[in-house]
C-alpha cells in the first residue's frame, strides 16, 4: 500500500506534459484523447482543463459525465488512472480562473470566447501502477 497516495500520485501528475482524458460516446464506447496537463488541480480529487466548447469531448460529457483521466511516467513505467465525472463549465469565474497569457492562440476572442470552456474533473477512485503491481484506491474529499 502506498504511504501517501495524494503525494505520490500528485508528484507523478505534476511531472507530466501530457494528460489522457476519456469520455463515453453515444454508443457506449470509451473515447480517449491526449491533452495538455491540467491547468489546475486540488489534490487528486479535482482537476481543471481547457478545451473548445465545440469539441467532440464536450458533447460526450454533456450527454454522459462519466470520465477517466490518466497520467503516466514512461521512464519508470508507472501510471495512474482516476475515475469520476467531468463537468463542462462556461461561467466567467471558472474561465478566468485557469486562463493564461497566450490562450488567444486557441481562443482568439479571449477569455469570453464562446468556443472556450473549462472541463472540471472530480475523481472518485483510482488505480495506480508501479513496480509491476497495481493498487486500487478511493479518492476522499478533504
C-alpha positions as CSV (number, residue, x, y, z in Angstrom):
1,X,0.0,0.0,0.0
2,X,1.3,3.5,-0.9
3,X,2.1,5.5,2.2
4,X,0.8,8.9,1.0
5,X,-1.5,8.3,-2.0
6,X,-2.1,12.0,-2.6
7,X,1.6,13.0,-2.5
8,X,2.8,10.0,-4.6
9,X,0.2,10.5,-7.3
10,X,0.4,14.3,-7.2
11,X,4.1,14.2,-7.8
12,X,3.6,11.8,-10.8
13,X,0.9,14.1,-12.3
14,X,2.9,17.3,-11.8
15,X,5.8,16.0,-13.8
16,X,3.8,15.0,-16.9
17,X,3.4,17.1,-20.1
18,X,0.5,15.1,-21.5
19,X,-2.8,14.0,-19.9
20,X,-5.2,11.5,-21.4
21,X,-8.9,12.0,-20.9
22,X,-11.6,9.6,-21.7
23,X,-15.3,10.0,-22.3
24,X,-18.2,7.7,-23.3
25,X,-19.8,8.2,-26.7
26,X,-23.4,7.8,-27.6
27,X,-22.9,4.1,-28.4
28,X,-21.4,3.5,-25.0
29,X,-17.8,3.1,-26.2
30,X,-14.8,4.8,-24.5
31,X,-13.1,7.6,-26.3
32,X,-9.6,8.7,-25.3
33,X,-7.8,11.9,-26.2
34,X,-4.3,13.3,-25.4
35,X,-4.5,16.8,-23.8
36,X,-2.2,19.3,-22.2
37,X,-1.8,18.8,-18.5
38,X,-4.5,20.2,-16.2
39,X,-4.3,23.9,-15.7
40,X,-5.1,23.5,-12.0
41,X,-5.6,20.7,-9.6
42,X,-6.7,20.4,-5.9
43,X,-5.1,17.3,-4.5
44,X,-6.0,14.3,-6.6
45,X,-9.7,14.9,-6.4
46,X,-10.3,18.0,-8.7
47,X,-8.7,18.9,-12.0
48,X,-9.4,21.7,-14.4
49,X,-8.6,21.5,-18.2
50,X,-9.2,24.0,-21.0
51,X,-10.9,22.9,-24.2
52,X,-13.1,24.0,-27.1
53,X,-16.8,24.2,-26.4
54,X,-17.4,22.8,-29.9
55,X,-15.2,19.7,-29.3
56,X,-16.5,16.2,-29.5
57,X,-15.4,15.5,-25.9
58,X,-17.6,18.3,-24.6
59,X,-20.7,16.8,-26.4
60,X,-19.8,13.4,-24.8
61,X,-19.5,14.9,-21.3
62,X,-22.8,16.8,-21.6
63,X,-24.6,13.6,-22.6
64,X,-22.8,11.3,-20.1
65,X,-20.4,12.8,-17.4
66,X,-18.6,9.5,-16.7
67,X,-14.9,10.0,-17.3
68,X,-11.4,9.0,-16.5
69,X,-8.1,10.7,-16.7
70,X,-4.7,9.0,-17.0
71,X,-1.2,10.2,-16.3
72,X,1.9,8.1,-17.0
73,X,5.7,8.3,-16.5
74,X,7.1,6.3,-19.4
75,X,10.7,6.5,-18.0
76,X,9.7,4.4,-14.9
77,X,6.7,2.7,-16.4
78,X,4.2,3.8,-13.9
79,X,0.9,5.5,-14.1
80,X,-2.4,6.4,-12.5
81,X,-5.9,6.3,-13.7
82,X,-8.6,8.3,-12.0
83,X,-12.3,7.6,-12.5
84,X,-15.0,10.1,-11.9
85,X,-17.1,12.7,-13.6
86,X,-16.4,15.6,-15.9
87,X,-18.4,18.9,-15.8
88,X,-18.4,21.4,-18.7
89,X,-18.1,24.9,-17.1
90,X,-18.8,28.0,-19.1
91,X,-19.2,30.6,-16.3
92,X,-16.9,33.6,-16.3
93,X,-15.3,32.8,-13.0
94,X,-14.2,29.3,-14.0
95,X,-12.9,30.5,-17.3
96,X,-11.0,33.4,-15.8
97,X,-9.5,31.1,-13.1
98,X,-7.5,29.0,-15.5
99,X,-7.0,31.5,-18.3
100,X,-3.3,32.0,-19.2
101,X,-1.5,34.5,-21.4
102,X,-1.1,33.0,-24.8
103,X,-4.5,31.3,-24.8
104,X,-5.7,33.6,-27.5
105,X,-3.7,31.3,-29.8
106,X,-6.6,28.8,-29.3
107,X,-9.4,31.2,-28.3
108,X,-8.9,34.4,-30.4
109,X,-11.7,36.3,-28.7
110,X,-10.1,35.9,-25.3
111,X,-11.5,34.7,-22.0
112,X,-15.0,35.4,-23.2
113,X,-14.6,33.4,-26.5
114,X,-17.8,31.3,-26.8
115,X,-15.6,28.4,-28.0
116,X,-13.6,28.4,-24.8
117,X,-14.8,26.3,-21.8
118,X,-13.4,24.6,-18.8
119,X,-13.6,20.9,-18.0
120,X,-13.7,20.1,-14.3
121,X,-12.9,16.5,-13.4
122,X,-13.9,15.1,-10.0
123,X,-12.2,11.9,-9.1
124,X,-14.0,9.1,-7.1
125,X,-11.5,6.3,-7.3
126,X,-8.3,5.3,-9.0
127,X,-5.8,2.7,-9.9
128,X,-2.0,3.2,-9.5
129,X,0.6,1.0,-11.4
130,X,4.2,0.9,-10.4
131,X,6.9,-1.8,-9.8
132,X,4.8,-4.4,-11.7
133,X,1.9,-4.1,-9.3
134,X,-1.4,-2.3,-9.4
135,X,-3.3,-0.8,-6.5
136,X,-6.9,0.4,-6.3
137,X,-7.8,3.3,-4.1
138,X,-10.7,5.6,-3.2
139,X,-10.3,9.4,-3.5
140,X,-11.8,11.1,-0.5
141,X,-12.7,14.8,0.0
142,X,-10.6,16.7,2.4
